[in-house]
């Protein structure tokens, strides 16, 4: 069994039943977020990094990364997600604790 067998294939018929109003609302909110980040950080970005769209590009990369991971999770069958549920919850808890531990260190700026 290859790792690609874990994913469910979405047929064109299933894909065509997407709610267009909901999808356009989500795309509009994502675009508005990118515009807000861009307009709020142009002067700061240029003074710090020398490029006016540094924060907008970074936010767009995070958006694309989130969409890719979201697509991967939506492609997994729910039975597989139920098997990995406890592991994912433990990993999330470890990462949250890591943020609390590292937030006071000077070398960690995130």
C-alpha positions, -999 to 999 in steps of 0.1 A, spaced: 0 0 0 14 34 -10 8 66 9 -14 78 -20 -39 51 -13 -48 68 20 -65 97 2 -100 97 -12 -104 109 -48 -130 136 -53 -150 131 -85 -160 160 -107 -196 155 -98 -188 159 -61 -166 189 -68 -193 206 -89 -217 206 -59 -196 231 -39 -216 260 -26 -206 289 -48 -217 316 -23 -198 301 5 -167 296 -16 -168 332 -28 -173 344 7 -142 325 19 -121 337 -10 -132 373 -4 -123 371 33 -89 356 25 -83 384 -1 -94 411 23 -69 397 49 -41 399 24 -50 434 15 -52 445 51 -18 430 59 -4 447 29 -18 481 35 -10 481 72 26 471 69 40 487 37 59 515 55 71 492 83 82 465 59 101 490 37 119 505 67 128 472 82 134 449 52 139 473 23 110 458 4 74 472 8 56 439 3 77 416 25 49 410 50 23 406 23 44 380 5 51 361 38 14 362 46 5 349 12 30 320 16 14 311 49 -20 313 32 -9 289 5 7 266 30 -25 265 51 -46 258 20 -23 229 10 -24 214 45 -62 219 46 -66 201 13 -45 172 26 -66 169 57 -98 171 38 -86 144 14 -80 119 42 -109 96 51 -125 102 85 -115 67 97 -78 76 92 -83 109 110 -100 90 139 -70 67 141 -46 96 143 -68 118 165 -50 111 198 -16 115 182 -26 149 166 -41 161 199 -9 152 217 13 169 191 -9 200 193 -5 200 231 33 196 229 35 225 204 14 247 227 36 240 256 66 247 235 53 281 226 48 289 263 83 277 272 101 295 243 82 328 244 105 344 270 137 335 254 155 362 235 166 341 206 130 330 198 112 359 181 81 341 169 
